[in-house]
Amino acid sequence: MPKDILLSVTPIDGRYESQTKSLENYFSEFALIRTRVEVEILWLLLISKSKTLKFIPEISENQQKKIKNIFNEFSIQDAKQIKRIEKKTNHDVKAVELFIVEKLKKLKLDKLCEFVHFCCTSEDINNLSYSLMLQRFLSIEFLPEVNSFQKNLNSMARKYSKIPMLAFTHGQPASPTTLGKEFSNFSYRIKFHFDLIKSIKQKGKFNGASGNYNAHVIAESKVNWEGLSKKFVNSLGLEFSTHSTQIELKDALATQLANIHNLNNVLIDFAQDIWLLISKSYLKQNLKAGEVGSSTMPHKVNPIDFENAEGNLSIANGLLIALKNKVQISRLQRDLSDSTVLRNIGSVFAHINISLNSLKKGIAKIEPDKEIIFKDLNNSWEILTEAIQTLLRKNGVDDSYAKIKSISRGKKLDYHSYIKIINDLKINKADKELLLSLTPKKYIGLADKLAKSSFKS
């Protein structure tokens, strides 16, 4: 009988189960076991076809298909059988080997049984399995999801490209931007990290118990074992590690985890900025019938989607740091501390999945409140002092910055006080007329154009 999600220890498998279920295909115990079986089988098939390994029995194409079906048709019942074997062996990879041997015997292929896991150490199988699981997830699920979110930001950037808005530096009113340009900034940043993540291919090692092909050479010294191992690793879509200890040294994995951590920081920054724009009432959230913002304050519409995203991204980042720091460090040839840590890699992406869903849900609810945005602009004529001092410099006025600072710093200007400042300036007529026609809403530079820039992933 399935476990009630209300009894789940973590919200990943409980409250947010519907948002994280797809990760079962990549990071569950079942997925790990299935991928180990796949790696073992593909290696067996490769060496069985190698003309240089004459002591390994040849098999027909039909027999190859039957052997491939061991992982192509791998079921939850098969995984449970491996777990039963593991209870006896107390070794998860050995249990996989013995399971395959049982399957081969049922296929009347006993002659191949001794060549399952031939010249392998457990970490040959494990490192390839984890690299495959991660690379497949990133390619099939994660990067398309990030790309979809970035497209949403591009769309909002174009849609709001012409809405002028106060910018804020140090929380204080600053030279105006447009709402669309603010979305465009994040689209640009996300594309940068998207491209980095896409460019990193996971690595794999397949060189035996201490990374030196010891068993391989003793089995057959005339075989190009490095070339054969590289061919195998590359056939899985992974890059080949020429050097390792018993374990793949995981620098590519650590680099990828760092890239994802950096992307998460951008998403946290986005969630916080939208939260702040909502708090300023520049963005309003569409109401949904039946929703409650507070148990005691009926008026509230809380920005919970952005808060949820920020919280889950923070958890993911904590796990990413722990994972990245651990996988790069192993005592001498290896210790097992990375093994239990790697089993948590799915948790990282579960929290990121929840966050991306929250962000997409959140931005679907928001729209600009132009009345409040424009009101703040019209009450902030002091932001045009940058324009004034710039044209004073252009006209060769000495100490122009200090002169404007003395009449504006820490003070509020309105239309009339601004006009008085301009009328008193000793600059050429064209520049004075330009300043007289300027308003906070017009002082946006190239923000409109920049907002329409398309950053395609």
C-alpha positions in Angstrom: 0.0 0.0 0.0 1.5 3.4 -1.0 2.7 5.6 1.8 0.4 8.6 2.6 2.3 11.8 1.6 1.1 13.3 4.9 3.6 10.9 6.6 6.5 12.1 4.5 9.5 13.4 6.4 10.5 16.0 3.9 8.2 18.4 1.9 9.9 17.2 -1.3 8.0 13.9 -1.1 5.1 15.3 0.8 3.7 18.8 0.3 5.6 19.3 -3.0 5.4 15.7 -4.3 3.5 16.6 -7.4 6.3 19.1 -8.4 9.2 16.8 -7.7 7.8 13.4 -9.0 9.6 13.7 -12.4 13.0 13.6 -10.6 12.3 10.0 -9.7 13.4 9.1 -13.2 16.8 10.5 -12.6 17.8 10.5 -8.9 15.7 7.9 -7.1 17.3 4.7 -5.8 15.5 2.9 -8.6 17.1 5.2 -11.2 20.5 4.7 -9.7 20.2 0.9 -9.7 18.8 0.9 -13.3 21.7 3.1 -14.5 24.2 0.8 -12.8 22.7 -2.1 -14.6 22.9 -0.2 -17.9 26.6 0.6 -17.5 27.5 -3.0 -16.5 25.6 -4.4 -19.5 27.0 -2.0 -22.0 30.6 -2.7 -20.8 29.9 -6.4 -21.1 28.6 -6.0 -24.7 31.6 -3.8 -25.7 34.2 -6.3 -24.5 32.4 -9.2 -25.9 32.7 -7.6 -29.3 36.4 -6.7 -28.9 38.5 -8.8 -31.3 41.5 -8.3 -29.0 39.9 -10.0 -26.1 39.7 -13.5 -27.6 39.1 -15.2 -24.3 35.6 -13.5 -24.0 33.0 -15.6 -25.8 31.4 -14.1 -28.9 27.6 -13.6 -28.9 25.1 -13.3 -31.7 23.1 -10.1 -32.5 20.0 -11.8 -31.1 21.8 -12.6 -27.8 23.0 -9.0 -27.6 19.4 -7.8 -27.9 18.3 -10.1 -25.1 21.1 -8.9 -22.9 20.2 -5.2 -23.6 16.7 -5.9 -22.6 18.0 -6.6 -19.1 18.2 -2.8 -18.7 15.7 -1.7 -21.4 13.0 -3.6 -19.6 14.3 -3.1 -16.1 11.4 -3.0 -13.7 10.7 -2.0 -10.1 10.5 -5.7 -9.3 14.0 -6.1 -10.7 15.3 -3.3 -8.5 13.7 -5.0 -5.5 15.4 -8.2 -6.4 18.8 -6.4 -6.4 17.9 -4.9 -3.0 17.2 -8.4 -1.7 20.6 -9.5 -2.9 22.2 -6.5 -1.3 20.9 -7.5 2.1 23.2 -10.6 1.8 26.2 -8.9 0.1 26.0 -5.6 2.0 27.4 -4.1 -1.2 25.1 -2.4 -3.6 27.2 -2.7 -6.8 28.1 -6.3 -6.2 24.3 -6.9 -5.9 23.9 -5.5 -9.4 26.6 -7.8 -10.7 25.0 -10.9 -9.2 21.6 -9.9 -10.5 23.0 -9.7 -14.1 24.6 -13.1 -13.6 21.2 -14.5 -12.6 19.6 -13.0 -15.7 22.4 -14.3 -18.0 21.9 -17.8 -16.6 18.2 -17.6 -17.4 19.1 -16.7 -21.0 21.4 -19.7 -21.1 24.4 -17.5 -21.4 26.4 -18.9 -18.5 29.6 -18.5 -20.6 29.4 -14.8 -20.1 28.8 -14.8 -16.3 32.5 -14.4 -15.4 32.9 -11.4 -17.6 30.2 -9.3 -15.8 32.0 -6.5 -14.0 35.3 -7.6 -15.7 38.3 -5.5 -14.7 35.9 -3.1 -12.9 35.9 -1.6 -9.5 32.6 -0.4 -8.0 33.5 3.2 -8.6 33.9 2.5 -12.3 30.2 1.8 -12.4 29.1 4.4 -9.8 30.9 7.4 -11.3 29.5 6.7 -14.8 26.0 6.2 -13.4 25.9 9.4 -11.4 27.4 11.4 -14.4 24.8 9.9 -16.7 21.9 10.6 -14.3 23.0 14.2 -13.8 23.7 14.9 -17.5 20.4 13.4 -18.6 18.5 15.4 -16.1 20.2 18.6 -17.0 19.6 18.1 -20.7 16.1 16.7 -20.6 14.5 18.5 -17.7 16.5 21.2 -16.1 17.9 23.3 -19.0 14.5 23.3 -20.9 12.8 24.5 -17.7 15.4 27.3 -17.2 15.0 28.2 -20.8 11.2 28.4 -20.5 11.5 30.7 -17.5 14.0 32.9 -19.3 11.6 33.2 -22.2 8.9 34.4 -19.8 11.3 37.2 -18.6 12.1 38.1 -22.2 8.4 38.5 -22.9 7.9 40.6 -19.9 10.9 42.8 -20.7 9.5 43.6 -24.1 6.0 44.0 -22.8 7.1 46.6 -20.2 10.0 48.1 -22.1 8.3 51.5 -22.3 7.1 51.9 -18.7 9.5 54.4 -17.1 10.2 53.7 -13.4 12.4 55.1 -10.7 15.5 53.0 -10.3 16.8 52.5 -6.7 20.4 52.3 -5.6 21.1 51.8 -1.9 17.3 51.8 -1.6 17.2 55.5 -2.7 15.7 57.0 -5.8 18.1 57.0 -8.7 18.3 57.7 -12.5 15.2 56.2 -14.0 15.0 52.8 -15.8 12.0 51.1 -17.3 10.2 48.1 -15.8 11.0 46.1 -18.9 14.8 46.8 -18.6 14.7 45.4 -15.0 13.3 42.1 -16.3 15.8 42.2 -19.2 18.7 42.4 -16.8 17.7 39.1 -15.2 17.1 37.4 -18.6 20.7 38.5 -19.6 22.2 37.0 -16.4 20.2 33.8 -16.7 21.4 33.2 -20.2 25.1 33.6 -19.0 24.7 30.9 -16.5 22.5 28.7 -18.8 25.3 28.7 -21.4 27.9 27.8 -18.8 25.8 24.9 -17.5 25.2 23.7 -21.0 28.8 23.8 -21.9 30.0 21.5 -19.1 30.0 17.9 -20.0 30.3 15.4 -17.1 33.3 13.1 -17.0 33.8 9.4 -16.4 36.7 7.2 -15.5 36.9 3.5 -16.2 40.4 2.4 -15.2 40.1 0.0 -12.3 40.8 -0.2 -8.6 43.4 2.5 -8.3 43.1 4.2 -11.7 46.0 2.4 -13.3 44.5 -0.5 -15.3 46.2 -3.0 -13.1 43.7 -5.9 -13.6 43.4 -4.9 -17.3 47.1 -5.3 -18.1 47.4 -8.6 -16.2 44.4 -10.0 -18.2 45.8 -8.9 -21.6 48.9 -6.7 -21.9 48.6 -6.2 -25.6 45.2 -4.4 -25.5 45.0 -0.6 -25.7 43.0 -0.4 -22.5 43.1 3.4 -22.3 41.6 3.5 -25.8 39.0 0.9 -25.1 38.0 2.7 -21.9 37.8 6.0 -23.6 35.6 4.5 -26.4 33.3 3.2 -23.7 33.0 6.4 -21.7 32.5 8.5 -24.8 29.8 6.1 -26.1 27.8 7.1 -23.0 28.0 10.7 -24.0 30.5 11.6 -21.3 34.0 13.0 -21.4 36.8 10.6 -20.6 39.0 11.1 -17.5 42.5 10.1 -18.3 43.7 10.3 -14.7 42.0 9.3 -11.5 42.4 7.5 -8.2 39.9 4.8 -7.4 37.2 7.4 -7.9 36.6 9.9 -10.7 38.0 13.1 -9.2 34.8 15.0 -9.8 36.2 18.4 -10.7 33.7 18.6 -13.6 30.9 17.8 -11.2 32.0 20.4 -8.7 32.3 23.0 -11.5 28.8 22.2 -12.6 27.4 22.4 -9.1 29.1 25.7 -8.7 27.5 26.9 -11.9 24.1 25.9 -10.7 24.7 27.6 -7.3 25.5 30.8 -9.2 22.3 30.5 -11.3 20.4 30.1 -8.1 21.8 33.3 -6.7 20.5 35.1 -9.7 17.1 33.6 -9.2 17.2 34.6 -5.5 18.1 38.2 -6.5 15.2 38.2 -8.9 12.8 36.9 -6.3 13.9 39.6 -3.9 13.7 42.4 -6.4 10.2 41.5 -7.4 9.3 41.2 -3.7 10.5 44.8 -3.2 8.7 46.1 -6.3 5.5 44.5 -4.9 6.2 46.1 -1.5 6.5 49.5 -3.2 3.2 48.8 -5.0 4.9 49.2 -8.3 3.7 45.6 -9.1 0.3 44.4 -8.0 -0.8 40.8 -7.7 -3.9 39.6 -9.4 -6.5 38.3 -6.9 -7.7 34.7 -6.9 -11.1 33.8 -5.5 -10.9 31.9 -2.3 -7.3 32.7 -1.5 -6.4 34.2 1.9 -3.4 36.4 2.5 -3.5 36.4 6.3 -5.4 34.5 9.0 -6.1 37.8 10.8 -5.7 40.7 8.2 -8.2 40.3 5.4 -6.7 43.0 3.2 -3.3 41.2 2.6 -2.1 39.8 -0.7 1.3 38.3 0.2 4.0 37.7 -2.3 4.3 34.1 -1.2 5.4 32.7 -4.5 8.6 34.7 -4.5 9.2 34.0 -0.8 8.7 30.3 -1.4 11.2 30.4 -4.3 13.7 32.3 -2.2 13.5 29.8 0.6 13.8 26.7 -1.5 16.7 28.2 -3.5 18.5 28.9 -0.3 18.1 25.3 0.8 19.3 24.1 -2.6 22.3 26.4 -2.3 23.2 25.0 1.1 23.1 21.5 -0.3 25.1 22.5 -3.3 27.9 23.9 -1.2 28.0 20.8 0.9 28.0 18.6 -2.2 30.6 20.6 -4.1 33.0 20.8 -1.1 32.7 17.1 -0.4 33.0 15.5 -3.8 36.4 17.2 -4.5 38.0 15.8 -1.4 38.7 12.1 -0.7 41.4 10.6 1.5 44.2 9.0 -0.6 42.6 6.7 -3.2 39.1 7.1 -1.8 36.8 7.1 1.2 33.1 6.5 1.3 32.1 9.9 2.7 31.2 11.1 -0.8 28.9 8.1 -1.5 26.2 9.1 1.0 26.5 12.8 0.0 26.0 12.0 -3.7 22.7 10.3 -2.9 21.3 13.8 -2.0 21.9 15.3 -5.4 18.2 14.8 -6.3 17.2 16.9 -3.3 19.1 19.9 -4.7 17.1 19.8 -7.9 13.9 19.1 -6.2 14.2 22.4 -4.3 15.2 24.2 -7.5 12.2 22.7 -9.3 9.9 23.9 -6.6 11.5 27.3 -6.8 11.1 27.6 -10.6 7.5 26.6 -10.4 6.9 29.2 -7.7 8.6 31.9 -9.8 6.6 31.1 -12.9 3.4 31.1 -10.9 4.4 34.4 -9.2 5.2 36.3 -12.4 1.9 35.1 -14.0 0.1 37.0 -11.2 1.8 40.3 -11.4 1.2 43.5 -13.4 2.5 47.0 -13.1 0.5 49.7 -11.3 1.4 52.6 -13.6 -0.4 55.2 -11.5 1.8 54.6 -8.5 5.0 54.2 -10.7 4.4 57.5 -12.4 3.4 59.3 -9.2 6.7 58.4 -7.7 8.5 59.6 -10.8 6.6 62.9 -10.8 7.5 63.4 -7.2 11.2 62.9 -7.8 12.5 65.7 -9.9 15.8 65.7 -8.0 16.8 62.6 -10.0 17.4 65.0 -13.0 20.3 66.6 -11.2 22.5 64.0 -12.9 21.4 65.4 -16.2 22.0 69.0 -15.1 25.5 68.4 -13.9 26.4 66.4 -17.0 25.4 69.2 -19.3 27.2 71.7 -17.1 30.4 69.6 -17.5 29.7 69.6 -21.3 29.5 73.4 -21.2 32.8 73.7 -19.4 31.3 75.0 -16.1 33.9 74.6 -13.3 33.1 72.5 -10.3 29.7 71.6 -11.8 29.0 68.5 -9.7 29.6 70.4 -6.4 27.4 73.3 -7.5 24.5 71.0 -8.2 25.2 68.9 -5.1 25.0 72.0 -2.8 21.4 72.8 -4.0 20.0 69.3 -4.3 21.6 66.7 -1.9 19.1 65.4 0.5 16.4 67.7 -0.8 13.2 67.1 -2.7 12.7 69.0 -6.0 9.4 69.6 -7.8 8.7 70.9 -11.3 8.9 74.5 -10.2 12.2 74.3 -8.2 13.7 72.3 -11.1 12.7 74.9 -13.7 14.2 77.7 -11.5 17.5 75.8 -11.4 17.6 75.5 -15.2 16.6 79.1 -15.8 19.6 80.2 -13.6 22.1 78.2 -15.6 24.7 79.8 -17.8 24.8 77.3 -20.6 24.1 77.3 -24.3 20.5 77.7 -25.5 20.1 74.3 -27.0 21.2 72.5 -23.8 19.0 74.7 -21.6 16.0 74.0 -23.8 16.8 70.3 -23.6 16.8 70.4 -19.8 13.6 72.5 -19.7 11.8 69.9 -21.8 13.1 67.0 -19.7 10.9 65.2 -17.2 11.7 62.2 -14.9 9.5 60.0 -17.2 11.6 61.0 -20.3 15.0 60.5 -18.6 15.5 56.8 -19.4 18.4 56.8 -21.8 18.4 53.6 -23.8 16.4 51.5 -21.3 13.6 51.0 -23.8 16.0 49.6 -26.5 17.9 47.5 -24.0 14.7 46.0 -22.6 13.8 44.7 -26.1 17.1 42.9 -26.5 16.5 39.2 -26.9 18.7 36.8 -25.0 17.9 33.4 -26.6 19.2 30.3 -24.8 
